[in-house]
Amino acid sequence: MKKEALKDKKILIGITGGAAIYKTCNLVRIFKKEKAKLKIVMTETAKRLISPFLFQSLSSSPVFTSIFDFSQENKILHIYLAEWADIFLISPATLNTISKLTNGIADNLLGCVFFALPKETPVVIVPAMNENMWENIFFQRNLRELKKRKNLEIILPQKGTLASGKIGRGKMAEEKDILETVIKFLCKKKS
């Protein structure tokens, strides 16, 4: 799989408020370098960790943070973004966001976009969280339910040093693994 597969592909990136958000900055830079077309959706919590301005600067693309953003004239924003995307990448994905998506809660722009996606649009979810949160039985049930959506892949977190300083499973996957998964879905969609 070659990175040229990203050229002119429309990648919608959903960013939630996890400590691994800094890794998504590098992903955005990689996608931009490979000439993908980007749009970014950030949750309110994500905005508290990193300014939307940084993601706008890295991507040279708009960053949307509110369902009430009316910058796209005459368009319902979540419908417009869902129909625009060739793929929807949620990175990092927190327990909160994953649980909301599993249970049909669309109380922010990211959730509304997810539920408005055409069923053929691939979704890649990259969880990152504390090991106890990851292993929680209710959260694991949510993951099993979410996996029932067609064209959805969850890139499992790794074992490593977590934001708390402890060693455990919950560390966000490496950028190369995320990149390979996005490319795989985009190549499959093309054929």
Backbone as a printed PyTorch tensor [residue, N CA C, xyz], in Angstrom:
tensor([[[  0.8440,  -1.1810,   0.0000],
         [  0.0000,   0.0000,   0.0000],
         [  0.8830,   1.2360,   0.0000]],

        [[  0.6160,   2.0920,  -0.9180],
         [  1.4520,   3.2770,  -1.0690],
         [  0.7260,   4.5160,  -0.5810]],

        [[  1.5260,   5.4510,  -0.0740],
         [  0.9510,   6.6930,   0.4290],
         [  0.3020,   7.5210,  -0.6740]],

        [[  0.7060,   7.2930,  -1.9530],
         [  0.0820,   8.0420,  -3.0590],
         [ -1.4240,   7.8360,  -3.0620]],

        [[ -1.8770,   6.7770,  -2.4040],
         [ -3.3120,   6.4970,  -2.3190],
         [ -4.0610,   7.6110,  -1.6000]],

        [[ -3.3510,   8.4770,  -0.8940],
         [ -4.0000,   9.5620,  -0.1510],
         [ -4.2400,  10.8110,  -0.9940]],

        [[ -3.5590,  10.9230,  -2.1180],
         [ -3.6540,  12.1320,  -2.9340],
         [ -5.1060,  12.4060,  -3.3410]],

        [[ -5.5580,  13.5970,  -3.0080],
         [ -6.9030,  14.0890,  -3.3140],
         [ -8.0320,  13.3380,  -2.6170]],

        [[ -7.7140,  12.4500,  -1.6870],
         [ -8.7620,  11.7750,  -0.9080],
         [ -9.2650,  12.7320,   0.1610]],

        [[-10.5550,  12.6810,   0.4160],
         [-11.1900,  13.5750,   1.3810],
         [-11.2760,  12.8640,   2.7330]],

        [[-10.3960,  13.2820,   3.6330],
         [-10.3200,  12.6690,   4.9550],
         [-10.9080,  13.6400,   5.9780]],

        [[-11.9750,  13.1920,   6.6140],
         [-12.5780,  13.9570,   7.6930],
         [-12.0220,  13.3890,   8.9930]],

        [[-11.4150,  14.2510,   9.7980],
         [-10.7900,  13.8140,  11.0390],
         [-11.6010,  14.3460,  12.2170]],

        [[-12.0810,  13.4240,  13.0350],
         [-12.7850,  13.7780,  14.2620],
         [-11.8080,  13.6780,  15.4210]],

        [[-11.6830,  14.7340,  16.1930],
         [-10.7080,  14.7770,  17.2760],
         [-11.4430,  14.9760,  18.5940]],

        [[-11.2040,  14.0420,  19.5260],
         [-11.8270,  14.1490,  20.8420],
         [-10.7670,  14.5130,  21.8790]],

        [[-11.1940,  14.7350,  23.0910],
         [-10.3190,  15.2920,  24.1180],
         [ -9.5280,  14.2830,  24.9170]],

        [[ -8.7330,  13.4960,  24.2780],
         [ -7.8590,  12.5680,  24.9850],
         [ -6.4320,  13.0760,  25.0240]],

        [[ -5.6670,  12.5890,  25.9840],
         [ -4.2770,  13.0330,  26.1480],
         [ -3.4300,  12.7340,  24.9170]],

        [[ -3.8170,  11.7490,  24.1180],
         [ -3.0520,  11.3810,  22.9220],
         [ -3.3250,  12.3170,  21.7410]],

        [[ -4.0290,  13.3980,  21.9770],
         [ -4.3800,  14.3360,  20.9010],
         [ -3.1380,  14.8440,  20.1570]],

        [[ -2.0150,  14.9390,  20.8520],
         [ -0.7920,  15.4370,  20.2220],
         [ -0.3730,  14.5520,  19.0460]],

        [[ -0.6680,  13.2490,  19.1110],
         [ -0.3120,  12.3480,  18.0060],
         [ -1.1150,  12.6700,  16.7550]],

        [[ -2.3130,  13.1900,  16.9380],
         [ -3.1480,  13.5250,  15.7920],
         [ -2.5650,  14.7130,  15.0310]],

        [[ -1.8410,  15.5880,  15.7220],
         [ -1.1520,  16.6820,  15.0280],
         [ -0.2120,  16.1150,  13.9670]],

        [[  0.5420,  15.0930,  14.3230],
         [  1.4690,  14.4870,  13.3780],
         [  0.7170,  13.7880,  12.2440]],

        [[ -0.3870,  13.1300,  12.5510],
         [ -1.1890,  12.4950,  11.5030],
         [ -1.6640,  13.5290,  10.4810]],

        [[ -2.1430,  14.6570,  10.9760],
         [ -2.6120,  15.7240,  10.0810],
         [ -1.4670,  16.1650,   9.1660]],

        [[ -0.2850,  16.3230,   9.7240],
         [  0.8760,  16.7290,   8.9130],
         [  1.1780,  15.6840,   7.8370]],

        [[  1.1010,  14.4140,   8.1820],
         [  1.3610,  13.3420,   7.2070],
         [  0.3250,  13.3860,   6.0910]],

        [[ -0.9580,  13.4710,   6.4500],
         [ -2.0110,  13.5120,   5.4370],
         [ -1.8360,  14.7220,   4.5150]],

        [[ -1.5020,  15.8540,   5.1080],
         [ -1.2970,  17.0800,   4.3150],
         [ -0.1230,  16.9080,   3.3560]],

        [[  0.9760,  16.3500,   3.8520],
         [  2.1610,  16.1260,   3.0170],
         [  1.8430,  15.2120,   1.8360]],

        [[  0.9540,  14.2520,   2.0600],
         [  0.5770,  13.3050,   1.0090],
         [ -0.5610,  13.8330,   0.1320]],

        [[ -0.8780,  15.1110,   0.2940],
         [ -1.8400,  15.8300,  -0.5470],
         [ -3.2900,  15.3550,  -0.4200]],

        [[ -3.6390,  14.8510,   0.7650],
         [ -5.0420,  14.5330,   1.0270],
         [ -5.7940,  15.8370,   1.2720]],

        [[ -7.0730,  15.8240,   0.9970],
         [ -7.9370,  16.9560,   1.3280],
         [ -8.4980,  16.7010,   2.7140]],

        [[ -8.3900,  17.6900,   3.5870],
         [ -8.7490,  17.4930,   4.9830],
         [ -9.8190,  18.4670,   5.4490]],

        [[-10.6560,  17.9800,   6.3380],
         [-11.5400,  18.8110,   7.1470],
         [-11.4940,  18.1900,   8.5320]],

        [[-11.6170,  19.0230,   9.5420],
         [-11.4500,  18.5620,  10.9120],
         [-12.6410,  18.9870,  11.7630]],

        [[-13.0970,  18.0400,  12.5820],
         [-14.1560,  18.2900,  13.5600],
         [-13.5430,  18.0460,  14.9330]],

        [[-13.6980,  19.0020,  15.8310],
         [-13.1830,  18.8610,  17.1950],
         [-14.3200,  18.9590,  18.1970]],

        [[-14.2370,  18.1400,  19.2460],
         [-15.1950,  18.2540,  20.3450],
         [-14.7820,  19.4140,  21.2460]],

        [[-15.6890,  19.8230,  22.1100],
         [-15.3940,  20.9010,  23.0620],
         [-14.2110,  20.5360,  23.9560]],

        [[-14.1420,  19.2820,  24.3870],
         [-13.0470,  18.8600,  25.2470],
         [-11.7210,  18.8980,  24.4930]],

        [[-11.7310,  18.5030,  23.2330],
         [-10.5040,  18.5620,  22.4300],
         [ -9.9940,  20.0000,  22.3360]],

        [[-10.9160,  20.9560,  22.1950],
         [-10.5290,  22.3720,  22.1090],
         [ -9.8450,  22.8610,  23.3770]],

        [[-10.1230,  22.2310,  24.5070],
         [ -9.4840,  22.6160,  25.7690],
         [ -8.0350,  22.1470,  25.8340]],

        [[ -7.7100,  21.1190,  25.0430],
         [ -6.3550,  20.5710,  25.0550],
         [ -5.4620,  21.2000,  23.9900]],

        [[ -6.0140,  21.3980,  22.8030],
         [ -5.2560,  22.0120,  21.7000],
         [ -6.1940,  22.9480,  20.9480]],

        [[ -5.7120,  24.1230,  20.6410],
         [ -6.5140,  25.1090,  19.9290],
         [ -6.8580,  24.6380,  18.5080]],

        [[ -8.0870,  24.8770,  18.0680],
         [ -8.4390,  24.5790,  16.6770],
         [ -7.5130,  25.2890,  15.6880]],

        [[ -6.9910,  26.4360,  16.0970],
         [ -6.0950,  27.1910,  15.2180],
         [ -4.8700,  26.3610,  14.8330]],

        [[ -4.3320,  25.5670,  15.7640],
         [ -3.1800,  24.7340,  15.4480],
         [ -3.5390,  23.7090,  14.3740]],

        [[ -4.6800,  23.0460,  14.5150],
         [ -5.0820,  22.0630,  13.5010],
         [ -5.3940,  22.7400,  12.1670]],

        [[ -5.9500,  23.9340,  12.2130],
         [ -6.2010,  24.6780,  10.9740],
         [ -4.8750,  25.0160,  10.2930]],

        [[ -3.8830,  25.4150,  11.0770],
         [ -2.5680,  25.7490,  10.5220],
         [ -1.8790,  24.5250,   9.9460]],

        [[ -1.9260,  23.4130,  10.6590],
         [ -1.2780,  22.1830,  10.1830],
         [ -1.9320,  21.6300,   8.9230]],

        [[ -3.2420,  21.7900,   8.8170],
         [ -3.9790,  21.1830,   7.7060],
         [ -4.2640,  22.1360,   6.5560]],

        [[ -4.1290,  23.4270,   6.7930],
         [ -4.5570,  24.4470,   5.8230],
         [ -6.0130,  24.2180,   5.4310]],

        [[ -6.7800,  23.7470,   6.3830],
         [ -8.1810,  23.3960,   6.1420],
         [ -9.0410,  23.9010,   7.2910]],

        [[-10.3360,  23.9930,   7.0450],
         [-11.2190,  24.4520,   8.1170],
         [-11.3090,  23.4510,   9.2600]],

        [[-11.5350,  23.9900,  10.4410],
         [-11.7780,  23.1790,  11.6280],
         [-13.1560,  23.5690,  12.1370]],

        [[-14.0150,  22.5690,  12.3060],
         [-15.3850,  22.8080,  12.7480],
         [-15.5420,  22.3090,  14.1740]],

        [[-16.2050,  23.1130,  14.9970],
         [-16.3120,  22.7600,  16.4020],
         [-17.7450,  22.7780,  16.9260]],

        [[-18.6740,  23.2500,  16.1270],
         [-20.0380,  23.4030,  16.6230],
         [-21.0440,  23.0470,  15.5440]],

        [[-22.0930,  22.4040,  15.9580],
         [-23.1960,  22.0910,  15.0540],
         [-23.8300,  23.3820,  14.5240]],

        [[-23.5980,  24.4700,  15.2460],
         [-24.1880,  25.7600,  14.8820],
         [-23.2380,  26.6360,  14.0740]],

        [[-22.2040,  26.0440,  13.5060],
         [-21.2790,  26.7820,  12.6470],
         [-21.9620,  26.9690,  11.2900]],

        [[-22.1670,  28.1900,  10.9120],
         [-22.8780,  28.4650,   9.6670],
         [-21.9400,  28.9850,   8.5800]],

        [[-20.6730,  28.5870,   8.6350],
         [-19.7130,  29.0710,   7.6480],
         [-19.9300,  28.4460,   6.2750]],

        [[-20.5840,  27.3030,   6.2140],
         [-20.8990,  26.6680,   4.9290],
         [-22.2880,  27.1440,   4.5110]],

        [[-22.3080,  28.1840,   3.6910],
         [-23.5630,  28.8230,   3.3190],
         [-24.5740,  27.8310,   2.7740]],

        [[-25.7910,  27.9540,   3.2530],
         [-26.9220,  27.1540,   2.7880],
         [-26.7230,  25.6540,   2.9320]],

        [[-25.8740,  25.2340,   3.8690],
         [-25.6510,  23.8090,   4.0590],
         [-25.8670,  23.4550,   5.5190]],

        [[-26.4700,  22.3180,   5.7380],
         [-26.5770,  21.7820,   7.0900],
         [-25.2370,  21.1150,   7.3550]],

        [[-24.4840,  21.6400,   8.3030],
         [-23.0750,  21.3020,   8.4550],
         [-22.8040,  19.8110,   8.6150]],

        [[-23.5000,  19.1380,   9.5240],
         [-23.1800,  17.7260,   9.7400],
         [-23.5000,  16.8740,   8.5100]],

        [[-24.5350,  17.2510,   7.7600],
         [-24.8680,  16.5220,   6.5260],
         [-23.7930,  16.7990,   5.4670]],

        [[-23.4250,  18.0610,   5.3320],
         [-22.3870,  18.4470,   4.3690],
         [-21.0850,  17.6940,   4.6350]],

        [[-20.6230,  17.6780,   5.8900],
         [-19.3600,  17.0150,   6.2160],
         [-19.4550,  15.5020,   5.9950]],

        [[-20.5710,  14.9040,   6.3890],
         [-20.7500,  13.4560,   6.2260],
         [-20.7390,  13.0640,   4.7490]],

        [[-21.3620,  13.8660,   3.9210],
         [-21.4080,  13.5520,   2.4830],
         [-20.1020,  13.9000,   1.7800]],

        [[-19.3500,  14.8300,   2.3350],
         [-18.0720,  15.2420,   1.7400],
         [-17.0110,  14.1530,   1.8930]],

        [[-17.0040,  13.4480,   2.9940],
         [-15.8930,  12.5690,   3.3830],
         [-15.8090,  11.2820,   2.5580]],

        [[-14.5680,  10.9300,   2.1730],
         [-14.2870,   9.5910,   1.6430],
         [-14.0770,   8.6180,   2.7960]],

        [[-13.6350,   9.1340,   3.9350],
         [-13.3850,   8.3300,   5.1290],
         [-13.4880,   9.2450,   6.3410]],

        [[-13.9280,   8.6790,   7.4680],
         [-14.0220,   9.4310,   8.7130],
         [-13.0980,   8.7590,   9.7200]],

        [[-12.0740,   9.4840,  10.1420],
         [-11.0960,   9.0050,  11.1150],
         [-11.3460,   9.7160,  12.4340]],

        [[-11.5710,   8.9590,  13.5040],
         [-11.7490,   9.5540,  14.8280],
         [-10.5230,   9.2030,  15.6520]],

        [[ -9.7040,  10.2390,  15.9230],
         [ -8.3970,  10.0170,  16.5530],
         [ -7.9730,  11.2410,  17.3460]],

        [[ -7.7270,  11.1230,  18.6320],
         [ -7.9880,   9.9620,  19.4620],
         [ -9.4810,   9.8630,  19.7560]],

        [[ -9.9220,   8.6590,  20.0460],
         [-11.3220,   8.4350,  20.4140],
         [-11.3740,   8.0850,  21.9000]],

        [[-12.0600,   8.9000,  22.6540],
         [-12.1660,   8.6790,  24.0950],
         [-13.2770,   7.6770,  24.4050]],

        [[-13.2560,   7.1590,  25.6190],
         [-14.3220,   6.2810,  26.0980],
         [-15.6650,   6.9910,  25.9750]],

        [[-15.7040,   8.2550,  26.3230],
         [-16.9360,   9.0260,  26.2710],
         [-17.5110,   9.0630,  24.8570]],

        [[-16.6820,   9.4000,  23.8840],
         [-17.1730,   9.5000,  22.5100],
         [-17.5830,   8.1370,  21.9730]],

        [[-16.7760,   7.1230,  22.1960],
         [-17.1150,   5.7840,  21.7080],
         [-18.4370,   5.3170,  22.3170]],

        [[-18.6250,   5.5620,  23.6020],
         [-19.8650,   5.1510,  24.2650],
         [-21.0700,   5.9170,  23.7120]],

        [[-20.8860,   7.1910,  23.4360],
         [-21.9760,   7.9810,  22.8390],
         [-22.3400,   7.4280,  21.4550]],

        [[-21.3380,   7.1510,  20.6330],
         [-21.6120,   6.6420,  19.2900],
         [-22.3270,   5.2970,  19.3590]],

        [[-21.9150,   4.4520,  20.2860],
         [-22.5360,   3.1380,  20.4400],
         [-23.9990,   3.2550,  20.8400]],

        [[-24.3090,   4.2370,  21.6480],
         [-25.6510,   4.3540,  22.2070],
         [-26.5340,   5.3850,  21.5150]],

        [[-26.1120,   5.8350,  20.3350],
         [-26.9520,   6.7190,  19.5330],
         [-27.0570,   8.1380,  20.0510]],

        [[-26.0510,   8.5910,  20.7760],
         [-26.0780,   9.9490,  21.3150],
         [-25.2960,  10.8700,  20.3870]],

        [[-25.9850,  11.8760,  19.8740],
         [-25.3800,  12.8340,  18.9520],
         [-25.5510,  14.2310,  19.5200]],

        [[-24.8600,  14.5070,  20.6180],
         [-25.0200,  15.7980,  21.2880],
         [-23.9220,  16.7890,  20.9330]],

        [[-23.1380,  16.4660,  19.9060],
         [-22.1260,  17.4000,  19.4110],
         [-21.9650,  17.1740,  17.9060]],

        [[-21.1610,  18.0060,  17.2800],
         [-20.9940,  17.9260,  15.8240],
         [-20.4110,  16.5870,  15.3950]],

        [[-19.4060,  16.0900,  16.1210],
         [-18.7850,  14.8210,  15.7550],
         [-19.8210,  13.6940,  15.7250]],

        [[-20.6460,  13.6130,  16.7500],
         [-21.6750,  12.5800,  16.7960],
         [-22.6960,  12.7260,  15.6830]],

        [[-23.1120,  13.9470,  15.4100],
         [-24.0810,  14.1780,  14.3310],
         [-23.5060,  13.7600,  12.9770]],

        [[-22.2290,  14.0630,  12.7550],
         [-21.5810,  13.6520,  11.4990],
         [-21.5540,  12.1320,  11.4070]],

        [[-21.1550,  11.4570,  12.4730],
         [-21.0800,   9.9930,  12.4740],
         [-22.4110,   9.3770,  12.0570]],

        [[-23.5020,   9.8590,  12.6280],
         [-24.8040,   9.2700,  12.3300],
         [-25.3470,   9.6850,  10.9680]],

        [[-24.8060,  10.7460,  10.3800],
         [-25.2460,  11.1940,   9.0580],
         [-24.4220,  10.5690,   7.9250]],

        [[-23.3740,   9.8330,   8.2610],
         [-22.5240,   9.2390,   7.2250],
         [-23.3090,   8.2690,   6.3480]],

        [[-23.0820,   8.3100,   5.0360],
         [-23.6320,   7.2400,   4.1930],
         [-23.0510,   5.8970,   4.6460]],

        [[-23.8410,   4.8370,   4.5580],
         [-23.4130,   3.5540,   5.1190],
         [-22.1560,   2.9920,   4.4620]],

        [[-21.8460,   3.4320,   3.2440],
         [-20.6350,   2.9300,   2.5820],
         [-19.3620,   3.6960,   2.9710]],

        [[-19.5070,   4.7900,   3.6960],
         [-18.3310,   5.5700,   4.0960],
         [-17.6000,   4.8530,   5.2260]],

        [[-16.3160,   4.5390,   5.0150],
         [-15.5590,   3.8700,   6.0660],
         [-15.2810,   4.7840,   7.2590]],

        [[-15.2150,   4.1460,   8.4310],
         [-14.9100,   4.8390,   9.6730],
         [-13.7620,   4.0930,  10.3440]],

        [[-12.7380,   4.8420,  10.7570],
         [-11.6190,   4.2770,  11.5070],
         [-11.6010,   4.9740,  12.8590]],

        [[-11.6590,   4.1800,  13.9190],
         [-11.6840,   4.7170,  15.2820],
         [-10.4130,   4.2930,  16.0000]],

        [[ -9.7310,   5.2770,  16.6030],
         [ -8.4520,   5.0430,  17.2650],
         [ -8.5890,   5.3900,  18.7470]],

        [[ -8.9520,   4.3970,  19.5740],
         [ -9.1270,   4.6660,  21.0040],
         [ -7.8070,   4.9510,  21.7150]],

        [[ -7.9060,   5.7590,  22.7580],
         [ -6.7740,   6.0290,  23.6510],
         [ -7.3500,   6.3770,  25.0080]],

        [[ -6.9070,   5.6540,  26.0390],
         [ -7.4470,   5.8920,  27.3840],
         [ -6.6510,   5.1180,  28.4190]],

        [[ -7.0060,   5.3130,  29.6550],
         [ -6.4370,   4.5820,  30.7760],
         [ -6.7730,   3.0960,  30.6530]],

        [[ -5.8640,   2.2330,  31.1270],
         [ -6.0660,   0.7860,  31.0090],
         [ -7.3440,   0.3170,  31.7020]],

        [[ -7.6430,   0.8310,  32.8860],
         [ -8.8650,   0.4190,  33.5800],
         [-10.1140,   0.8130,  32.7970]],

        [[-10.0690,   1.9740,  32.1630],
         [-11.1930,   2.3940,  31.3230],
         [-11.3270,   1.4570,  30.1340]],

        [[-10.2050,   1.1390,  29.4870],
         [-10.2050,   0.2540,  28.3260],
         [-10.7830,  -1.1150,  28.6820]],

        [[-10.4130,  -1.6420,  29.8260],
         [-10.8290,  -2.9920,  30.2090],
         [-12.2040,  -3.0530,  30.8700]],

        [[-12.8310,  -1.9190,  31.1330],
         [-14.1310,  -1.8850,  31.7820],
         [-15.1420,  -2.7180,  30.9860]],

        [[-15.8870,  -3.5800,  31.6650],
         [-16.7870,  -4.5030,  30.9580],
         [-17.8880,  -3.7750,  30.1840]],

        [[-18.3490,  -2.6610,  30.6890],
         [-19.4020,  -1.9220,  29.9850],
         [-18.8370,  -1.2680,  28.7220]],

        [[-17.6310,  -0.7600,  28.8250],
         [-16.9950,  -0.1810,  27.6450],
         [-16.7110,  -1.2620,  26.5980]],

        [[-16.2340,  -2.4170,  27.0230],
         [-15.9700,  -3.5070,  26.0820],
         [-17.2540,  -3.9480,  25.3750]],

        [[-18.3630,  -3.9300,  26.0990],
         [-19.6630,  -4.2280,  25.4700],
         [-19.9680,  -3.1730,  24.3930]],

        [[-19.7140,  -1.9160,  24.7100],
         [-19.9340,  -0.8500,  23.7250],
         [-19.0890,  -1.0640,  22.4850]],

        [[-17.8240,  -1.4530,  22.6590],
         [-16.9540,  -1.7090,  21.5080],
         [-17.5160,  -2.8220,  20.6260]],

        [[-17.9710,  -3.9050,  21.2570],
         [-18.5340,  -5.0230,  20.4760],
         [-19.7370,  -4.5610,  19.6680]],

        [[-20.5600,  -3.7330,  20.2590],
         [-21.7340,  -3.2180,  19.5390],
         [-21.3210,  -2.3110,  18.3820]],

        [[-20.3720,  -1.4490,  18.6260],
         [-19.9260,  -0.5060,  17.6050],
         [-19.3290,  -1.2320,  16.4050]],

        [[-18.6410,  -2.3310,  16.6520],
         [-18.0130,  -3.0980,  15.5680],
         [-19.0290,  -3.7010,  14.5990]],

        [[-20.3000,  -3.6960,  14.9600],
         [-21.3300,  -4.2490,  14.0790],
         [-21.5870,  -3.3590,  12.8610]],

        [[-21.1640,  -2.1000,  12.9500],
         [-21.3340,  -1.2050,  11.7920],
         [-20.4000,  -1.6610,  10.6890]],

        [[-20.9330,  -1.7800,   9.4820],
         [-20.0960,  -2.1600,   8.3380],
         [-19.1180,  -1.0350,   8.0480]],

        [[-17.9960,  -1.3840,   7.4690],
         [-16.9640,  -0.4180,   7.0860],
         [-16.4130,   0.3490,   8.2830]],

        [[-16.3560,  -0.2970,   9.4340],
         [-15.8040,   0.3520,  10.6170],
         [-14.6820,  -0.5110,  11.1610]],

        [[-13.5710,   0.1320,  11.4570],
         [-12.4550,  -0.5790,  12.0650],
         [-11.9860,   0.1810,  13.2960]],

        [[-11.7450,  -0.5810,  14.3410],
         [-11.1880,  -0.0130,  15.5610],
         [ -9.7370,  -0.4710,  15.6340]],

        [[ -8.8250,   0.4880,  15.6630],
         [ -7.4030,   0.1600,  15.7870],
         [ -7.0980,   0.0560,  17.2770]],

        [[ -6.8630,  -1.1480,  17.7150],
         [ -6.6980,  -1.4020,  19.1470],
         [ -5.5180,  -0.6370,  19.7250]],

        [[ -5.6960,  -0.1580,  20.9510],
         [ -4.5800,   0.5360,  21.5970],
         [ -3.4790,  -0.4450,  21.9700]],

        [[ -2.3080,   0.1060,  22.1890],
         [ -1.1360,  -0.6990,  22.5250],
         [ -0.8940,  -0.6670,  24.0260]],

        [[ -0.0010,  -1.5460,  24.4340],
         [  0.4620,  -1.5060,  25.8170],
         [  1.6840,  -0.6010,  25.8480]],

        [[  1.7350,   0.2730,  26.8180],
         [  2.8590,   1.1930,  26.9280],
         [  2.6370,   2.1670,  28.0650]],

        [[  3.4380,   3.2120,  28.0770],
         [  3.3070,   4.2390,  29.1130],
         [  2.1100,   5.1220,  28.7920]],

        [[  1.2020,   5.2210,  29.7390],
         [ -0.0190,   6.0020,  29.5710],
         [  0.1790,   7.4100,  30.1360]],

        [[ -0.7940,   8.2710,  29.9100],
         [ -0.6980,   9.6570,  30.3820],
         [ -0.5030,   9.7240,  31.8970]],

        [[ -1.0170,   8.7340,  32.6200],
         [ -0.8850,   8.7060,  34.0800],
         [  0.5220,   8.3310,  34.5330]],

        [[  1.3490,   7.8770,  33.5880],
         [  2.6910,   7.4150,  33.9220],
         [  2.7440,   5.9140,  34.1640]],

        [[  1.6000,   5.2830,  34.2780],
         [  1.5460,   3.8370,  34.4730],
         [  1.7500,   3.1240,  33.1340]],

        [[  2.1430,   1.8640,  33.2220],
         [  2.2830,   1.0170,  32.0370],
         [  1.0110,   0.1800,  31.9330]],

        [[  0.4170,   0.1550,  30.7450],
         [ -0.7930,  -0.6430,  30.5540],
         [ -1.3180,  -0.4980,  29.1440]],

        [[ -2.3920,  -1.2350,  28.8440],
         [ -3.0420,  -1.1370,  27.5280],
         [ -3.9380,   0.0880,  27.5270]],

        [[ -3.8810,   0.8200,  26.4520],
         [ -4.6900,   2.0290,  26.3180],
         [ -3.9740,   3.0950,  25.5210]],

        [[ -2.6840,   2.8740,  25.2660],
         [ -1.8700,   3.8270,  24.5060],
         [ -2.3360,   3.8430,  23.0440]],

        [[ -2.5210,   5.0320,  22.5160],
         [ -2.9820,   5.1800,  21.1330],
         [ -2.0320,   4.4860,  20.1730]],

        [[ -2.6020,   3.8710,  19.1430],
         [ -1.8160,   3.1870,  18.1150],
         [ -0.8270,   4.1570,  17.4750]],

        [[  0.2110,   3.6050,  16.9060],
         [  1.2290,   4.4100,  16.2250],
         [  0.6720,   4.9830,  14.9220]],

        [[  1.2060,   6.1230,  14.5220],
         [  0.7460,   6.8050,  13.3130],
         [  0.8320,   5.9080,  12.0800]],

        [[  1.8940,   5.1110,  11.9730],
         [  2.0530,   4.2490,  10.7840],
         [  0.9220,   3.2340,  10.6870]],

        [[  0.4550,   2.7080,  11.8200],
         [ -0.6500,   1.7470,  11.8080],
         [ -1.9640,   2.4190,  11.3990]],

        [[ -2.1600,   3.6340,  11.8620],
         [ -3.3610,   4.3910,  11.4980],
         [ -3.3250,   4.7050,  10.0080]],

        [[ -2.1890,   5.1620,   9.5370],
         [ -2.0100,   5.4890,   8.1250],
         [ -2.2850,   4.2730,   7.2460]],

        [[ -1.7370,   3.1170,   7.6070],
         [ -1.9520,   1.8900,   6.8280],
         [ -3.4300,   1.5170,   6.7700]],

        [[ -4.1290,   1.6730,   7.8820],
         [ -5.5490,   1.3300,   7.9090],
         [ -6.3580,   2.2810,   7.0340]],

        [[ -6.0690,   3.5690,   7.1080],
         [ -6.7690,   4.5500,   6.2660],
         [ -6.5220,   4.2370,   4.7950]],

        [[ -5.2840,   3.9640,   4.4340],
         [ -4.9460,   3.6580,   3.0420],
         [ -5.6710,   2.3860,   2.5900]],

        [[ -5.7020,   1.3720,   3.4560],
         [ -6.3790,   0.1110,   3.1280],
         [ -7.8500,   0.3700,   2.7840]],

        [[ -8.5350,   1.1480,   3.6130],
         [ -9.9360,   1.4380,   3.3630],
         [-10.1280,   2.2570,   2.0790]],

        [[ -9.2640,   3.2310,   1.8550],
         [ -9.4020,   4.0630,   0.6570],
         [ -9.1400,   3.2680,  -0.6080]],

        [[ -8.1850,   2.3400,  -0.5580],
         [ -7.9110,   1.4900,  -1.7280],
         [ -9.0530,   0.5340,  -1.9730]],

        [[ -9.6380,   0.0090,  -0.8870],
         [-10.7740,  -0.9190,  -1.0210],
         [-11.9780,  -0.1870,  -1.5990]],

        [[-12.1690,   1.0460,  -1.1880],
         [-13.3040,   1.8410,  -1.6610],
         [-13.1940,   2.1290,  -3.1580]],

        [[-11.9450,   2.3140,  -3.6200],
         [-11.6900,   2.6390,  -5.0160],
         [-12.0200,   1.4630,  -5.9300]],

        [[-11.7190,   0.2390,  -5.4700],
         [-11.8910,  -0.9380,  -6.3280],
         [-13.3100,  -1.4480,  -6.3630]]])
